[in-house]
Amino acid sequence: MSRTQKKVKESIEEDLVPENTWEDRLFAIGCITVIILIISLVIIGIYTVFDWIL
């Protein structure tokens, strides 16, 4: 394999590795926050229903 082929192969491999940008992290934090909010609202709703019944 020639030197040029090695450089091209390395550049292609670098392009395939996804970069973890701040937008990706912000999206993940937003999703986790929404999931936690939904779970907490479900727990509050279940507590309220049982409070009404009993």
MOPAC internal coordinates of N, CA, C and O (Angstrom, degrees):
PM7 1SCF
backbone

  N    0.0000 0     0.00 0     0.00 0    0    0    0
  C    1.4581 1     0.00 0     0.00 0    1    0    0
  C    1.5284 1   108.12 1     0.00 0    2    1    0
  O    1.2310 1   121.09 1   -47.15 1    3    2    1
  N    1.2949 1   115.52 1   132.85 1    3    2    1
  C    1.4562 1   119.62 1  -177.90 1    5    3    2
  C    1.5260 1   110.72 1   -79.99 1    6    5    3
  O    1.2310 1   121.73 1   -11.33 1    7    6    5
  N    1.3118 1   114.30 1   168.67 1    7    6    5
  C    1.4565 1   120.68 1  -179.03 1    9    7    6
  C    1.5300 1   111.08 1   -63.78 1   10    9    7
  O    1.2310 1   120.44 1   141.82 1   11   10    9
  N    1.3261 1   116.76 1   -38.18 1   11   10    9
  C    1.4594 1   120.98 1   179.05 1   13   11   10
  C    1.5223 1   111.22 1   -65.16 1   14   13   11
  O    1.2310 1   120.64 1   138.50 1   15   14   13
  N    1.3244 1   116.38 1   -41.50 1   15   14   13
  C    1.4579 1   119.91 1   178.59 1   17   15   14
  C    1.5253 1   111.05 1   -63.04 1   18   17   15
  O    1.2310 1   120.32 1   141.33 1   19   18   17
  N    1.3183 1   117.00 1   -38.67 1   19   18   17
  C    1.4736 1   120.41 1   178.71 1   21   19   18
  C    1.5246 1   110.52 1   -64.35 1   22   21   19
  O    1.2310 1   120.63 1   138.05 1   23   22   21
  N    1.3402 1   116.40 1   -41.95 1   23   22   21
  C    1.4679 1   119.70 1   179.84 1   25   23   22
  C    1.5238 1   111.07 1   -64.98 1   26   25   23
  O    1.2310 1   120.62 1   138.15 1   27   26   25
  N    1.3315 1   116.42 1   -41.85 1   27   26   25
  C    1.4669 1   119.75 1   178.86 1   29   27   26
  C    1.5195 1   110.06 1   -64.61 1   30   29   27
  O    1.2310 1   120.32 1   137.62 1   31   30   29
  N    1.3261 1   116.99 1   -42.38 1   31   30   29
  C    1.4652 1   120.73 1   179.68 1   33   31   30
  C    1.5240 1   110.49 1   -62.97 1   34   33   31
  O    1.2310 1   119.71 1   137.51 1   35   34   33
  N    1.3252 1   118.16 1   -42.49 1   35   34   33
  C    1.4630 1   121.80 1   178.90 1   37   35   34
  C    1.5293 1   111.03 1   -64.35 1   38   37   35
  O    1.2310 1   119.93 1   139.36 1   39   38   37
  N    1.3296 1   117.74 1   -40.64 1   39   38   37
  C    1.4722 1   119.64 1  -179.60 1   41   39   38
  C    1.5304 1   110.91 1   -68.02 1   42   41   39
  O    1.2310 1   120.34 1   143.56 1   43   42   41
  N    1.3310 1   116.96 1   -36.44 1   43   42   41
  C    1.4695 1   120.13 1   177.66 1   45   43   42
  C    1.5214 1   109.64 1   -66.70 1   46   45   43
  O    1.2310 1   119.75 1   137.40 1   47   46   45
  N    1.3253 1   118.09 1   -42.60 1   47   46   45
  C    1.4639 1   121.30 1   179.44 1   49   47   46
  C    1.5257 1   111.05 1   -64.20 1   50   49   47
  O    1.2310 1   119.74 1   143.31 1   51   50   49
  N    1.3310 1   118.10 1   -36.69 1   51   50   49
  C    1.4619 1   121.11 1   177.89 1   53   51   50
  C    1.5233 1   111.07 1   -66.56 1   54   53   51
  O    1.2310 1   120.44 1   144.80 1   55   54   53
  N    1.3324 1   116.76 1   -35.20 1   55   54   53
  C    1.4641 1   120.24 1   179.13 1   57   55   54
  C    1.5191 1   111.55 1   -70.09 1   58   57   55
  O    1.2310 1   119.92 1   152.23 1   59   58   57
  N    1.3182 1   117.76 1   -27.77 1   59   58   57
  C    1.4578 1   120.91 1  -178.45 1   61   59   58
  C    1.5197 1   112.75 1   -76.07 1   62   61   59
  O    1.2310 1   119.85 1   156.13 1   63   62   61
  N    1.3358 1   117.89 1   -23.87 1   63   62   61
  C    1.4554 1   121.22 1  -179.17 1   65   63   62
  C    1.5277 1   108.33 1   -79.56 1   66   65   63
  O    1.2310 1   119.84 1   -61.43 1   67   66   65
  N    1.3368 1   117.91 1   118.57 1   67   66   65
  C    1.4714 1   119.12 1  -178.82 1   69   67   66
  C    1.5246 1   111.07 1   -72.22 1   70   69   67
  O    1.2310 1   121.65 1   -39.56 1   71   70   69
  N    1.3158 1   114.45 1   140.44 1   71   70   69
  C    1.4592 1   119.33 1   177.64 1   73   71   70
  C    1.5274 1   108.67 1   -88.81 1   74   73   71
  O    1.2310 1   120.94 1   -37.91 1   75   74   73
  N    1.3216 1   115.80 1   142.09 1   75   74   73
  C    1.4565 1   120.71 1   179.50 1   77   75   74
  C    1.5288 1   107.81 1   -92.77 1   78   77   75
  O    1.2310 1   120.92 1   -88.74 1   79   78   77
  N    1.3312 1   115.85 1    91.26 1   79   78   77
  C    1.4533 1   120.44 1  -176.06 1   81   79   78
  C    1.5278 1   110.50 1   -83.99 1   82   81   79
  O    1.2310 1   120.58 1    -9.97 1   83   82   81
  N    1.3188 1   116.49 1   170.03 1   83   82   81
  C    1.4694 1   120.49 1  -179.26 1   85   83   82
  C    1.5221 1   110.15 1   -67.62 1   86   85   83
  O    1.2310 1   120.31 1   152.59 1   87   86   85
  N    1.3443 1   117.02 1   -27.41 1   87   86   85
  C    1.4566 1   119.16 1   178.04 1   89   87   86
  C    1.5248 1   110.86 1   -67.86 1   90   89   87
  O    1.2310 1   120.51 1   142.58 1   91   90   89
  N    1.3361 1   116.64 1   -37.42 1   91   90   89
  C    1.4672 1   120.12 1   177.23 1   93   91   90
  C    1.5240 1   110.54 1   -64.20 1   94   93   91
  O    1.2310 1   120.91 1   136.62 1   95   94   93
  N    1.3288 1   115.87 1   -43.38 1   95   94   93
  C    1.4746 1   119.58 1   178.91 1   97   95   94
  C    1.5228 1   111.02 1   -65.21 1   98   97   95
  O    1.2310 1   120.30 1   139.16 1   99   98   97
  N    1.3227 1   117.03 1   -40.84 1   99   98   97
  C    1.4625 1   121.09 1   179.44 1  101   99   98
  C    1.5261 1   110.77 1   -64.37 1  102  101   99
  O    1.2310 1   120.30 1   140.57 1  103  102  101
  N    1.3218 1   117.04 1   -39.43 1  103  102  101
  C    1.4619 1   121.06 1   177.21 1  105  103  102
  C    1.5241 1   110.60 1   -63.74 1  106  105  103
  O    1.2310 1   120.27 1   136.89 1  107  106  105
  N    1.3283 1   117.08 1   -43.11 1  107  106  105
  C    1.4682 1   120.83 1   179.38 1  109  107  106
  C    1.5264 1   110.73 1   -63.89 1  110  109  107
  O    1.2310 1   120.20 1   136.83 1  111  110  109
  N    1.3230 1   117.22 1   -43.17 1  111  110  109
  C    1.4674 1   120.88 1   178.64 1  113  111  110
  C    1.5259 1   110.40 1   -62.98 1  114  113  111
  O    1.2310 1   120.19 1   139.52 1  115  114  113
  N    1.3247 1   117.24 1   -40.48 1  115  114  113
  C    1.4601 1   121.15 1   178.03 1  117  115  114
  C    1.5178 1   112.21 1   -63.20 1  118  117  115
  O    1.2310 1   120.59 1   137.03 1  119  118  117
  N    1.3320 1   116.48 1   -42.97 1  119  118  117
  C    1.4734 1   119.96 1   178.86 1  121  119  118
  C    1.5229 1   111.20 1   -64.02 1  122  121  119
  O    1.2310 1   120.38 1   136.37 1  123  122  121
  N    1.3148 1   116.88 1   -43.63 1  123  122  121
  C    1.4648 1   120.72 1   179.47 1  125  123  122
  C    1.5252 1   110.24 1   -63.69 1  126  125  123
  O    1.2310 1   120.21 1   139.96 1  127  126  125
  N    1.3246 1   117.21 1   -40.04 1  127  126  125
  C    1.4639 1   120.92 1   178.89 1  129  127  126
  C    1.5256 1   111.40 1   -63.45 1  130  129  127
  O    1.2310 1   120.36 1   137.18 1  131  130  129
  N    1.3245 1   116.92 1   -42.82 1  131  130  129
  C    1.4670 1   120.51 1   179.47 1  133  131  130
  C    1.5249 1   110.16 1   -65.06 1  134  133  131
  O    1.2310 1   119.69 1   138.44 1  135  134  133
  N    1.3172 1   118.20 1   -41.56 1  135  134  133
  C    1.4724 1   121.64 1   179.24 1  137  135  134
  C    1.5246 1   110.27 1   -62.67 1  138  137  135
  O    1.2310 1   120.17 1   134.99 1  139  138  137
  N    1.3370 1   117.29 1   -45.01 1  139  138  137
  C    1.4684 1   120.76 1   178.58 1  141  139  138
  C    1.5272 1   110.52 1   -62.64 1  142  141  139
  O    1.2310 1   120.18 1   139.14 1  143  142  141
  N    1.3368 1   117.26 1   -40.86 1  143  142  141
  C    1.4660 1   121.19 1   178.54 1  145  143  142
  C    1.5262 1   111.24 1   -62.40 1  146  145  143
  O    1.2310 1   120.22 1   135.10 1  147  146  145
  N    1.3275 1   117.19 1   -44.90 1  147  146  145
  C    1.4632 1   120.77 1   179.50 1  149  147  146
  C    1.5229 1   110.86 1   -62.57 1  150  149  147
  O    1.2310 1   120.26 1   134.86 1  151  150  149
  N    1.3327 1   117.10 1   -45.14 1  151  150  149
  C    1.4720 1   120.80 1   179.89 1  153  151  150
  C    1.5246 1   110.58 1   -61.99 1  154  153  151
  O    1.2310 1   120.26 1   136.95 1  155  154  153
  N    1.3326 1   117.12 1   -43.05 1  155  154  153
  C    1.4665 1   119.08 1  -179.51 1  157  155  154
  C    1.5292 1   111.31 1   -66.70 1  158  157  155
  O    1.2310 1   119.53 1   142.64 1  159  158  157
  N    1.3375 1   118.50 1   -37.36 1  159  158  157
  C    1.4579 1   120.49 1   177.61 1  161  159  158
  C    1.5272 1   111.43 1   -67.53 1  162  161  159
  O    1.2310 1   119.99 1   144.13 1  163  162  161
  N    1.3216 1   117.62 1   -35.87 1  163  162  161
  C    1.4643 1   120.64 1   176.55 1  165  163  162
  C    1.5213 1   109.68 1   -64.96 1  166  165  163
  O    1.2310 1   119.98 1   136.99 1  167  166  165
  N    1.3264 1   117.64 1   -43.01 1  167  166  165
  C    1.4746 1   120.96 1   179.49 1  169  167  166
  C    1.5289 1   110.38 1   -63.47 1  170  169  167
  O    1.2310 1   120.37 1   136.50 1  171  170  169
  N    1.3338 1   116.89 1   -43.50 1  171  170  169
  C    1.4662 1   120.42 1   178.31 1  173  171  170
  C    1.5289 1   110.25 1   -63.07 1  174  173  171
  O    1.2310 1   119.87 1   139.73 1  175  174  173
  N    1.3349 1   117.85 1   -40.27 1  175  174  173
  C    1.4528 1   121.47 1   178.80 1  177  175  174
  C    1.5193 1   112.05 1   -64.68 1  178  177  175
  O    1.2310 1   119.88 1   136.94 1  179  178  177
  N    1.3235 1   117.84 1   -43.06 1  179  178  177
  C    1.4680 1   121.17 1   177.69 1  181  179  178
  C    1.5259 1   110.24 1   -62.95 1  182  181  179
  O    1.2310 1   120.39 1   137.12 1  183  182  181
  N    1.3233 1   116.85 1   -42.88 1  183  182  181
  C    1.4709 1   120.32 1   178.27 1  185  183  182
  C    1.5310 1   110.59 1   -61.30 1  186  185  183
  O    1.2310 1   120.36 1   137.15 1  187  186  185
  N    1.3403 1   116.92 1   -42.85 1  187  186  185
  C    1.4629 1   120.94 1  -178.78 1  189  187  186
  C    1.5254 1   111.20 1   -64.89 1  190  189  187
  O    1.2310 1   120.23 1   138.66 1  191  190  189
  N    1.3177 1   117.17 1   -41.34 1  191  190  189
  C    1.4660 1   120.30 1   179.06 1  193  191  190
  C    1.5279 1   110.46 1   -62.54 1  194  193  191
  O    1.2310 1   120.64 1   133.71 1  195  194  193
  N    1.3268 1   116.37 1   -46.29 1  195  194  193
  C    1.4661 1   118.89 1   178.74 1  197  195  194
  C    1.5215 1   111.90 1   -65.44 1  198  197  195
  O    1.2310 1   120.16 1   147.68 1  199  198  197
  N    1.3367 1   117.29 1   -32.32 1  199  198  197
  C    1.4615 1   121.20 1   178.13 1  201  199  198
  C    1.5328 1   110.08 1   -67.09 1  202  201  199
  O    1.2310 1   119.96 1   141.64 1  203  202  201
  N    1.3433 1   117.68 1   -38.36 1  203  202  201
  C    1.4467 1   121.10 1   177.62 1  205  203  202
  C    1.5258 1   111.76 1   -67.46 1  206  205  203
  O    1.2310 1   121.17 1   138.24 1  207  206  205
  N    1.3279 1   115.38 1   -41.76 1  207  206  205
  C    1.4637 1   120.56 1  -176.41 1  209  207  206
  C    1.5249 1   109.98 1   -68.16 1  210  209  207
  O    1.2310 1   120.44 1   133.45 1  211  210  209
  N    1.3039 1   116.76 1   -46.55 1  211  210  209
  C    1.4676 1   119.76 1  -176.33 1  213  211  210
  C    1.4806 1   108.38 1   -93.47 1  214  213  211
  O    1.2310 1   120.10 1   180.00 1  215  214  213

